[in-house]
């Protein structure tokens, strides 16, 4: 999941190039598109309302919440990222020469996706490993730091060399492949968790504490 969310680091590095070269925006105006991404992060409030609803339903049924209950945002964000990248890739010059506003629309859900991946992954790891969550999140943060440092090194060159369309098509293809990860977690997330010796031990420890 972290690799899936880290696609954004590469995309964000090259995003101003698309608008300065394809639409002749100034550097300042090209950078303003990040405000659309920022606005998209606010959409992350909507899945949180769903999480609250599921928690209340579990409580009424006198059931304990499952870590997989929080995967709704991830299951939504994975295909949304793929769709948004395909849209962006097909709506910028030279593939299609229309208003830049059309290519800006998918930036809104991409902003949502960036926040959602980080939130869901962190919450899921914490729920699974509980008292051992620090070790799991440390690995996640290390991978995120490596990817966020490496991707910008070639993001701009990739978009300048391949062109905005081809470069984004590649990212969209990767995002589409990663949708399979979301489907695996949807179908088998609980079974995978139960196969983890550490997760089961943590669950037993937490049950003992609550008892």
Secondary structure, DSSP 4 states (H G I P E B T S, - for coil): -HHHHHHHHHHHHHHHHHHHHHS---HHHHHTTHHHHHHHGGGHHHHHHHHHHHHHHHHHTT-PPPGGGGGHHHHHHHHHHHHHHHHHHHSSTTT--S-HHHHHHHHHHHHHHHHHHHHHHHHHHHHHHGGGHHHHHHHHHHHHHHHHHHHHHHHHHHHHHH-HHHHHHHHHHHHHHHHHHHHHHHHHHHHHHHH-HHHHHHHHHHHHHH-
